């Protein structure tokens, strides 16, 4: 069956951002197959389950995976550098949701950065970065 969603995809549904966690195809007798999709909310991590028909039309949010390196602290914010382009991104834990209980100090991280200016994830938290 041709399914328009894939695991790991970031999509917008009812005005919120969700990651596709799992896809399960159900066959029941002579009825047409139903594809159940498990979604994880990008901000609070809660899980919801929908069918592909309930998600239509699919609004995919283009995103990229970048490896970033922690550089230094700048007040409450932390500055990271993209390992490929050497572009610096400032992440403010105060603007993260859920709030980060510990300081962000890491030698390297993989961040999924949607092509939405100023949005980044780190250890399950979504950060808003000033892109000035």
C-alpha positions in Angstrom: 0.0 0.0 0.0 1.3 3.5 -0.8 1.5 5.4 2.5 2.3 9.1 2.3 4.0 9.2 5.7 7.3 7.7 6.9 8.9 7.0 10.2 10.8 10.1 11.5 8.9 12.5 9.4 7.9 15.9 10.9 4.4 17.0 10.1 1.9 19.7 11.0 -1.5 18.4 12.2 -4.3 20.6 13.6 -1.8 23.5 14.0 0.8 21.4 16.0 4.1 19.7 15.1 4.4 15.9 15.4 7.0 13.3 14.7 5.9 10.1 13.1 6.9 7.3 15.6 5.3 4.2 14.1 3.2 2.9 11.2 1.0 -0.2 11.5 -1.1 -1.6 8.6 -4.2 -3.5 9.7 -6.0 -6.0 7.4 -9.4 -7.0 8.6 -11.3 -9.5 6.3 -12.5 -8.1 3.0 -12.3 -4.4 4.1 -9.6 -2.2 2.8 -6.4 -2.0 4.9 -6.2 0.7 7.5 -2.9 2.4 8.4 -2.6 3.5 12.0 0.1 6.1 12.7 1.6 6.9 16.1 2.6 10.5 16.4 4.7 12.2 19.1 4.0 15.9 19.8 7.2 17.9 19.1 6.8 20.1 22.2 5.4 18.1 25.1 6.2 14.5 23.9 2.7 13.1 24.3 1.6 10.3 21.9 -1.5 10.2 19.8 -2.7 7.7 17.4 -4.5 8.5 14.1 -5.3 6.7 10.8 -3.8 8.1 7.6 -7.3 9.1 6.5 -7.7 11.3 9.6 -4.3 13.0 8.8 -5.1 13.8 5.2 -4.1 16.2 3.8 -0.5 15.5 5.0 1.4 18.8 5.7 5.0 17.7 5.9 7.5 20.1 7.5 10.8 20.0 5.7 13.7 19.4 8.2 17.3 18.5 8.2 19.6 16.6 10.6 22.7 18.5 11.5 25.6 17.6 13.8 26.3 20.5 16.1 29.1 21.1 18.5 28.8 23.0 21.8 31.1 26.0 21.9 30.5 28.2 24.9 28.0 29.7 27.3 26.7 33.2 26.7 24.8 34.1 29.8 21.9 31.7 30.2 22.1 30.8 26.5 24.5 28.2 24.9 26.2 28.7 21.6 26.5 25.7 19.2 28.3 25.5 15.8 27.1 23.5 12.8 30.0 21.1 12.1 29.5 21.4 8.3 28.9 25.1 7.7 30.6 26.5 10.8 27.4 28.6 11.4 26.8 29.5 15.0 23.4 29.0 16.6 22.5 30.5 20.0 20.0 28.4 22.0 18.3 29.8 25.0 17.2 27.2 27.5 14.7 29.6 29.0 12.9 29.6 25.7 12.8 25.8 25.5 9.8 23.7 26.0 9.8 21.6 28.1 12.2 23.7 30.2 15.7 22.1 30.4 16.4 21.1 34.1 20.2 20.9 33.5 22.5 23.2 31.6 23.2 22.2 28.0 26.8 21.2 28.0 27.7 18.6 25.4 30.6 18.0 23.2 28.5 17.0 20.2 24.8 16.5 19.4 22.6 15.6 16.6 19.8 18.1 16.3 16.8 17.9 14.1 16.3 21.4 12.9 13.1 22.1 11.0 13.3 24.6 8.2 11.4 27.0 10.5 13.7 29.8 11.6 14.8 29.5 15.2 13.5 26.0 16.1 15.9 23.3 17.3 15.6 20.1 19.4 18.1 18.8 21.9 17.5 15.7 24.1 13.8 15.8 23.4 13.4 19.5 24.2 12.5 22.0 21.5 14.5 25.3 21.6 13.8 28.6 20.1 17.0 30.2 18.8 17.5 33.9 17.9 18.4 34.0 14.3 19.4 37.7 14.0 
